[in-house]
């Protein structure tokens, strides 16, 4: 079984998703956060700040 290493970008993406979830945001535009590109996650995150 191959071990998949997380990149810094993966860790940042996960961090942004966790921060959005902590604010009660679970979907954006009818899609779950894990389905969205990083750009849209960051856009939503900075709207909330």
Beta strands, then each sheet from edge to edge (+ up, - down):
strand 1: 27-28
strand 2: 31-32
sheet 1: 1+ 2-
end
